[in-house]
Structure formats: C-alpha cells, structure tokens
Amino acid sequence: MSSANGSIILVVEDDAIVRMLIVDVLEELEFKVLEADGSEQALETLKDLDQQIDLMMTDVGLPVMDGCELANQARALRPDLPILFASGYAEKIEVPRDMHVIGKPFSIDQLRDKVKSILE
C-alpha cells in the first residue's frame, strides 16, 4: 500500500454537495480522490483493476444499492480493499469487523485521523 500522501481514495456519495466537500477536504490533505455519485458508478471504477484504489469511503444510505451491499460487491472484486462508511447514524449501523465507520457530521481533523489510521 502506498504512503498516505500518494493514496487514492474512492468517495461514493449521492449528494453532490456533500461529495464535493469530502473530496475538497481529502484533496487538501493531499490524497488523490476518485468520485462516484452512487453504487453503479463506484462498481464501474472498482472493476477497472488497473486503477489503484487504497480506500473506498462510502455513504451508507445510497439509492439503488446501499453502502453495505456496495462494500460486499467491492470486496468480491478487491478482497483487501479497506472500506470506510460515513453515516449520520454511525452508532446504529453494524459494520463487519474489518471495515470502519465515521459519523456524520465529522470535522476535517476527524476525517484526516480516521483515514490515516486506516491506511497505515
């Protein structure tokens, strides 16, 4: 896995404004970011195995296929991919032991610390 500053994060968020804010913060923290507006676009990116992805950060509440279903399909394609769920109901969702969650809203510092801890 690459160092944090060279890491590529796939951000999956259907709310364009929220996605833009997350992408802006991650880019300010010197991560490279790929964007998907939902699970279908995310899966297209994940299927391109030539595309490096070091972390997928996904909203739980996505239309069509929720973030948990997306995570399962992502792991079928990329078994070692770290996954970070973002949710306004973080305390209520159960994630597999090897996946992570951050509660919305989160601060820039919380996001930076969480992402760096996952990638290290």
Secondary structure, 3 states (H helix, E strand, C coil): CCCHHHCEEEEECCCHHHHHHHHHHHHHCCCEEEEECCHHHHHHHHHCCCCCCCEEEEECCCCCCCHHHHHHHHHHHCCCCCEEEEECCCCCCCCCCCCEEEECCCCHHHHHHHHHHHHC
